[in-house]
Amino acid sequence: MVDVCQHLLAICIELVSKNKVIKLDRLYNIARRELQVESTVILKGIKRLEDDLIIKADSKLLRSGLLQNDTRREIYAIIKRNPGISFNQIRSQMGKGTKLVLWHLEVLSDFGCIRSYVFELNAKAYFSRHVDEAEWGRDGLYMLQLYQNANVKKILDMLSDGGSYTIKQFEQRLGISRQLVEYHLKKLQDKHVVDVVDREPRLYFIVEMQRRLFLKCKDYFASQAMV
């Protein structure tokens, strides 16, 4: 099976080099002429290449060559450096048009190089394939997304010492307007990231599990910065 897959991939590389679309029936027919194996073996090989996201039907691209495109490589690098980043943040860093960025994101997603999750308001958060959902869990991925917002990051960093703070204390220490502090705390409370002592003045604190996730994110980005 391994030799068959390698031969199939070589056929695909040749097709792509000639700017031809990878049609699965064409791939099958060429392999049947060149390989002395049962048709079922060829079909299994093609399915394996598809399942492993090495090739994609009706595409002129192979995963091995995706990052040869400068724009696509830059988008991938941004996502890898900033897990949980939003589309608007990617577009802002790239300085490219919406349609172009969306197209490259779709290509990267189709080949399994990136994944996206929706946590709120239909806004996608993008992650490279190196960020494992099994390791982080949905709450951890959401925390990585929160970490991408500078003001939210400041608020959570302040709360990560385990203390409880009033809105006025957030304003004074972080230099963020009262309106923005209230806005972010309300969203964080709705998502059960922070909670509040219901008295006057109201005291906000981070839920312990979320505090551990935030510290994990902080360590992750610190380690990435050292690479």
C-alpha positions, 0 to 999 in steps of 0.5 A, a space after each residue: 500500500 505504501 508503494 502504491 500511495 507513493 506512486 499515486 502521489 507522484 502522478 499527482 505531482 506530475 499533474 499539478 506541475 502541468 497545471 492540471 486538476 486532480 480528477 480522481 477518475 483520471 488518477 485511477 486510470 493512469 495508475 491502472 496503466 502504470 501499476 500491476 496491482 488490483 483495482 481495489 488496491 489503487 482505490 484504497 490508495 486514493 482514499 488514503 491520500 484523500 483521508 490524510 488530506 494530502 490530495 484534494 479532488 478537483 484541485 490543482 494543489 497538493 498539501 506539500 506545496 501549499 506554503 510555496 505561495 507567499 500570501 498563504 505562507 504568511 497567513 499560516 504563520 500568523 495563525 500559528 503564532 496567534 492561535 485563536 486569532 479572528 479573521 479581522 485580525 488576520 486581514 488587518 495584519 495582512 493588509 489584503 482584501 477580504 476575498 483573497 484572505 478568505 480564499 487562502 483560509 479555505 484552502 488551508 482548512 481544506 487540507 487540514 493545515 488550520 481549523 476554525 471554531 465558532 465560540 460567539 456571534 458566528 465569529 470564527 477563531 483560527 488555529 493551526 493544526 499544531 494546537 490539539 483540541 484533545 489537549 486544550 479542550 473547547 474551554 482552552 481553545 476559547 481561552 486562547 481566543 480571548 487571549 488575542 483581545 488585548 483588553 480582555 487579556 489585561 483584565 484576565 491577567 489582573 484577575 489571574 492572581 486570584 483576587 477580586 476587583 471592582 470596575 473602578 479598580 480595573 479602570 485605574 490599574 489598566 487604563 481602560 474606560 469604564 464602558 469597555 471594562 463593563 462590556 468585557 466583564 459582561 461577556 466574560 460573565 455570560 461565558 462563565 469565565 468570571 463571576 461576581 460577588 453581588 454586593 456594592 461595589 460589585 467584585 469580579 473574580 475569575 473562575 478557578 478552572 478558567 484561571 488555570 486555563 489562562 495561566 496555561 495560555 500565558 505559559 504557552 505564549 511565553 514558550 512560543 516567544 522563546 522559540 
